Amino acid sequence: MAAGISKNARREGEKVLTSRWGGAIKMKSVFENGKLRHIAYCEKSGNTARKPKDLM
């Protein structure tokens, strides 16, 4: 066991989600109509969806 290293430091890196068009899926927050909404978008095609699963 690695002493002095937190459990978060031992985790592997962030998983990269890929869309059906082959681009990476990123999340962004948009403030509209007085509400903060989170939107998933494909970097390659520019398509957007409410959740990342809709782009896969």
Backbone as CSV, one residue per row, in Angstrom:
resi,resn,N_x,N_y,N_z,CA_x,CA_y,CA_z,C_x,C_y,C_z
1,MET,0.841,-1.179,0.000,0.000,0.000,0.000,0.887,1.242,0.000
2,ALA,0.561,2.177,-0.837,1.360,3.393,-0.936,1.015,4.335,0.210
3,ALA,1.965,4.554,1.075,1.729,5.406,2.241,1.856,6.867,1.837
4,GLY,0.953,7.701,2.366,1.029,9.133,2.110,0.354,9.578,0.824
5,ILE,-0.265,8.660,0.090,-0.953,9.030,-1.160,-2.448,8.856,-0.940
6,SER,-3.216,9.886,-1.278,-4.661,9.810,-1.064,-5.299,8.847,-2.059
7,LYS,-6.508,8.407,-1.731,-7.205,7.481,-2.625,-7.527,8.139,-3.961
8,ASN,-7.729,9.463,-3.974,-8.014,10.158,-5.226,-6.790,10.206,-6.130
9,ALA,-5.608,10.276,-5.542,-4.379,10.305,-6.324,-4.087,8.945,-6.934
10,ARG,-4.582,7.869,-6.327,-4.330,6.527,-6.858,-5.241,6.168,-8.017
11,ARG,-6.349,6.901,-8.183,-7.277,6.592,-9.281,-6.606,6.861,-10.626
12,GLU,-7.046,6.139,-11.624,-6.507,6.407,-12.950,-7.129,7.672,-13.511
13,GLY,-6.605,8.172,-14.586,-7.028,9.455,-15.152,-8.463,9.471,-15.647
14,GLU,-8.869,10.624,-16.087,-10.237,10.833,-16.553,-10.499,10.020,-17.823
15,LYS,-11.657,9.374,-17.878,-12.025,8.603,-19.060,-12.487,9.563,-20.157
16,VAL,-12.058,9.314,-21.384,-12.464,10.148,-22.506,-13.619,9.453,-23.212
17,LEU,-14.774,10.095,-23.226,-15.939,9.540,-23.908,-15.878,9.933,-25.373
18,THR,-16.200,8.994,-26.270,-16.203,9.297,-27.698,-17.623,9.185,-28.235
19,SER,-17.960,10.080,-29.128,-19.301,10.085,-29.710,-19.359,9.150,-30.905
20,ARG,-20.548,8.985,-31.455,-20.706,8.105,-32.620,-20.072,8.704,-33.868
21,TRP,-19.724,10.004,-33.825,-19.064,10.647,-34.961,-17.550,10.627,-34.818
22,GLY,-17.059,10.075,-33.712,-15.620,9.926,-33.532,-14.946,11.029,-32.748
23,GLY,-15.670,12.031,-32.316,-15.073,13.120,-31.545,-15.209,12.881,-30.050
24,ALA,-14.471,13.638,-29.277,-14.558,13.540,-27.822,-15.803,14.279,-27.331
25,ILE,-16.434,13.736,-26.300,-17.615,14.371,-25.718,-17.163,15.204,-24.523
26,LYS,-17.506,16.486,-24.535,-17.179,17.399,-23.449,-18.473,17.946,-22.864
27,MET,-18.392,18.395,-21.606,-19.546,18.997,-20.944,-19.302,20.498,-20.798
28,LYS,-20.370,21.282,-20.908,-20.264,22.707,-20.626,-21.538,23.169,-19.945
29,SER,-21.429,24.229,-19.172,-22.561,24.788,-18.450,-23.002,26.069,-19.151
30,VAL,-24.310,26.205,-19.345,-24.873,27.371,-20.024,-25.910,28.002,-19.105
31,PHE,-25.813,29.319,-18.910,-26.775,30.042,-18.081,-27.781,30.709,-19.013
32,GLU,-29.025,30.222,-18.989,-30.070,30.797,-19.839,-31.402,30.779,-19.099
33,ASN,-32.180,31.810,-19.281,-33.485,31.968,-18.626,-33.389,31.842,-17.111
34,GLY,-32.307,32.338,-16.540,-32.145,32.304,-15.094,-31.798,30.947,-14.524
35,LYS,-31.448,29.987,-15.371,-31.114,28.641,-14.907,-29.764,28.217,-15.467
36,LEU,-29.050,27.427,-14.689,-27.778,26.870,-15.124,-28.030,25.472,-15.672
37,ARG,-27.745,25.262,-16.945,-27.981,23.971,-17.587,-26.656,23.383,-18.042
38,HIS,-26.537,22.071,-17.912,-25.331,21.364,-18.338,-25.621,20.691,-19.667
39,ILE,-24.727,20.887,-20.625,-24.928,20.381,-21.987,-23.697,19.584,-22.405
40,ALA,-23.942,18.426,-23.015,-22.851,17.627,-23.582,-22.729,17.984,-25.060
41,TYR,-21.492,18.105,-25.544,-21.312,18.396,-26.961,-20.133,17.619,-27.523
42,CYS,-20.231,17.312,-28.809,-19.177,16.594,-29.519,-18.209,17.620,-30.101
43,GLU,-16.916,17.439,-29.840,-15.931,18.394,-30.349,-15.769,18.313,-31.860
44,LYS,-15.980,17.153,-32.439,-15.759,16.978,-33.875,-16.924,17.510,-34.704
45,SER,-18.154,17.081,-34.373,-19.312,17.459,-35.195,-20.052,18.683,-34.661
46,GLY,-19.873,19.008,-33.372,-20.567,20.154,-32.804,-21.988,19.851,-32.349
47,ASN,-22.409,18.594,-32.427,-23.751,18.229,-31.969,-23.842,18.360,-30.460
48,THR,-25.032,18.752,-29.973,-25.233,18.897,-28.539,-26.384,18.009,-28.085
49,ALA,-26.363,17.656,-26.793,-27.419,16.846,-26.198,-27.480,17.159,-24.710
50,ARG,-28.549,16.697,-24.070,-28.714,16.952,-22.647,-27.763,16.120,-21.804
51,LYS,-27.474,14.898,-22.233,-26.553,14.029,-21.502,-25.597,13.356,-22.486
52,PRO,-24.412,12.962,-22.023,-23.403,12.362,-22.915,-23.887,11.070,-23.570
53,LYS,-24.743,10.318,-22.887,-25.225,9.048,-23.422,-25.984,9.234,-24.739
54,ASP,-26.641,10.385,-24.909,-27.406,10.655,-26.130,-26.500,10.836,-27.341
55,LEU,-25.232,11.129,-27.152,-24.303,11.326,-28.268,-23.530,10.064,-28.609
56,MET,-23.658,9.018,-27.799,-22.886,7.792,-28.038,-23.596,6.886,-29.017
